[in-house]
Each structure stands twice: as C-alpha cells, then as structure tokens.
Amino acid sequence: MHLPPPGTERAAAASRFPSTAAVLVLACVVVAGCSGADQAASRPDHAARSTPAEDVPGPGVPKVANPLDVSRFRQNPCDALASGQVSDLLGGNVRAEPDPHGPGGPACGWFSQAQVVIVFPTVDKLGLTSIYRAKGGVYPFFLPLDPVAGYPVVAYGTDDPRARFGECTVALGTSDRETVDVSITQSPAHKGDKDPCQSARDVAAQVLDNLRRG
C-alpha cells in the first residue's frame, strides 16, 4: 500500500506524503510527516536532467565528509526509528504505514494526532545538490539549519508551512548523492510550541544516530 500522495511531486517523477506531522515537546516529543513530506518526494526532476552526475556536491552545497550506508533502512524504512523513539515522539495509538516501494523512495509514516514521515529518496542521485539547485525556484522556502554531527541539513518546500500548518520538511545529507528526508506536522495541541523545522531536524538526528550505530 502507498502512503497518501502529496500535493506536490518531485518533478512529476515522484509524489510524497500528505500534510500531517508533529512537534517535539520536551521528553515526550510530538512530531509528524506531511506537506513537508510531500515536498521531500517532489524534488524537481529538471535538476536530475540538467546536472551532470559528477557535479556533486554542486556550487555552494556542503560536502558530506563521512558518507553513511543507508541501504538497510532503504530495505526496511520503518526501522529508521526504534519503537521507543516513536512512542517518545508521538505517544500511544500510533499507526505505522510502511511504503517500501514509494514513488519518491522507500518511506515510512507514523500517524497519531501528530505525524512523522521519513523518506529515503531515489528520484535522483544528486543528494542535497538537487534541493540547492531548486532554491528560489521550485523551492521558494529554503532554510539551511545547523548540521547534525557534521552532516548538513536544510529545510525546504514549495512554501513556508510552519506558522500556518505547523509543518516542515528537512533533508539531511548522508552522502554527496543521498539524503534522508524527514517531514513533520505538529499536533493541534502543540502547534507553535517549537519551530517545526527544528523538530524535524531533531528527528533526523535520531535517524542519523540509528544509522551510525549500525
């Protein structure tokens, strides 16, 4: 089964997840995947057509000094977060929806009052370069965030959904050619408690920790 398609797509080549997500609230963080998730799978395919494969990272794109192998999470995307981490983020009564063959790449969504969606994009092999080349165009919303343990992170989207929807999508570069994209939508009760892009970055940090532990 495919997770619900997003309102945008990564250059008609891949659609993403619907608007919904979560916010990290102290120890019991509430987060979710949504419109931002929609953005993640909707990277413009024109970037893939116009950028030579060897041109990564592109101009101004931070290099990933220590690439990580994400293949095991591509095979089982719901393993990207441990069950205890999901409970801490979303509380109880969480519905998990794996989408290992999603059009944007292997993905998993966790849905409660808040939601989290994690995608391992396969639409192109340009990593963060794909997003950087689309800033100001396909992605008017473009916001580099502090790196996580040296791995670059950027928030992006077709608009800025933070204040209105409590949503954000971030991409964390795991190599010069690959990213892990995290989309969150805050629950109605916690909308605005924290910048949703920072919440998404926090979730990406957990995924990174899981990757590095092997």
N, C-alpha and C positions, 0 to 999 in steps of 0.2 A: 504494500500500500504506500502511496505517496502522501507526504505531508501536504497540507493545503497550499496551493500555489500563491505566490506573492502578487502584488500589484505591479511590480516591475520585473524585468528579467535582464540577466547579464547578456545583453546583446542578442536577444531572441534565441540565444543558444541554450539558456537555462533559466528556469524560474526558481523563485525561492519561497520562503515560508511567509505565512500571514502575520499581520501585526498583532503582537501579543508578547509580553515579556515580564521581566521582574526587576526588583531593586534590592541591592544588598543592604540589609538592615542589621547593623551590629553583628552579633554572633549568629543570629538567625536571619541570614540574608534572603531577600526575596527577589528573584530575577526571572526573566523570561525571554523568549525569542519571538521576533515579529517582523514588523515592517522593516526593521533593520535586517532581519534575516532575509527578508525579501531582497534587500539591496545586495547582500553578500553573493547570492547566486546570480545576480544580474549584472555582473561586470561586463562592460561593453566588448563585444567580440571584435569591434573595429580595432581595438588595441592589439588583439592577437594577430590580426591581418597586417597591421602596419608596423609592428615592432619585430625586427629580426630576432630569432631565438637567442642569438648570442648577446644581445644588448640587454643583459640583466646583471646587476641592477641598472636601471636607466638613470638619466641625469637627475640628481637630487634625491634619489631613492636610497635609503640607508641599506648598507650591506649587512647580511646575516653572517657573522663571522664563524659561528659554530652550528652548521646545519643539523637538523634533527630528522630522524626517520619516523614518519607518521603512518607508515604502512599498516601497523597493527590496528590503529584507530580507524583507518580507512576501511578495513575489513569489518570492524565492529564499532561503529561510531558511537553507540551508547556507552561504550567503555571509557569514553573520554572523560567522564565524571563518575566517580565512585558513588554508590548508593547513599553513603553517609553524607557526601558533599551535596548531592541533590536534595536530601532531606534538610540539611542546614540552609540551603538556598531557598527552597520552596515550601518547606513544611511537609505536612501529610497530604494524603489524597492526590498524589502526583500521577499524572498519566504520561507514560513514556511512549513516544512514537518513533521507532527507528525507520530510516529511509535509506538503506544501504545503496540503492541504485537511483538516488535522486538525480534529476536533470542537471543540478548545479554541482553534484558530487555527493559522496556519502554523507549522511546527516543524521542527527537525532534531535528530537524536540521533547522537552519536558514541560507539561502544561498543568497549571494549577490556576489560582487567581492571578498569579504572575507566571511568566514563562521564560524559558531559555531554549535557544536553538543553536546548535553547533554544526557547522558545515566544513567539510574538507574539500574545497573547490577543485574541480577537474576540468573546468571550461577552457582554461589555457594553462601554460606553464611559465607564466610571467611573474607570479608571486605579487609582491607589492607594486611592482612596476605597472601592472595593469591598472591598479587603482590610482596611482600617482599621475599616470598619463591622462586619466579621465577627470582630474580635479578641475573645477571651474567649468566643466562641460556636462557630461553625463552625471557627474557628482558635484553639484554646487556646494554641498556640505562636505567639508574635508578638514579634519582636525587631527594633526599628529598628537599623540599622547606620550607620556613618559614610557620609555622602554621597560620591559619586564625582564629582569635578569640579563640585560643586554640585547634582548630580542625586540625589534621595533614594532610599534603598534600605531595604527591610525584608525580613526573613526571616519565613516563616510556614508553618503546617501544622496538620494535624489532631492532631498530637502532635509531640514533640521527638525526631527520629530521629538526632540527632547522635552520641551516645555508643554507642548500640546498633548502628546501621546505618552510621554514617559518612556520613549523607546530609543534605542541606539544599536548600531552595528559597528563592530570593530574587527579589523583584520590584524592578526599577529603573524609576522613573518617567521616561519620555521626554517626557511632556506631562501635563497635568492629566487627560487622558482615556485615556492609553495607557501600557502598561508593556512592558518586555522581561523575561521570567521565565527564570531560569537554575536548573536543578536539577543537583546533582552527587551522586555516590556515590563515596566513596573506594575505592581498590583494597584488597583484603585486606592486602597488604603494607604499605600506608601509612595504614591506618585509624588515626585518632587522632594522626597526626603534626601535624595542623593542624586548627583548628576548621573543619569543612566549610562553615559559613556564610560564613566569611571567604574560603574558597577559591571559593565560588560568587560572592561579591562581586568577587573578583579577575577571574573570567571575565567577569562583567557589565561590568567596567571595560574589558576588551579589546573587547567588543562595542560599547561606547559610543565608544571610540576609533575603531573602524572606521566607525561611523555618522558621526562628526564629520568624518572625512576625506573623506566623500562618495565 
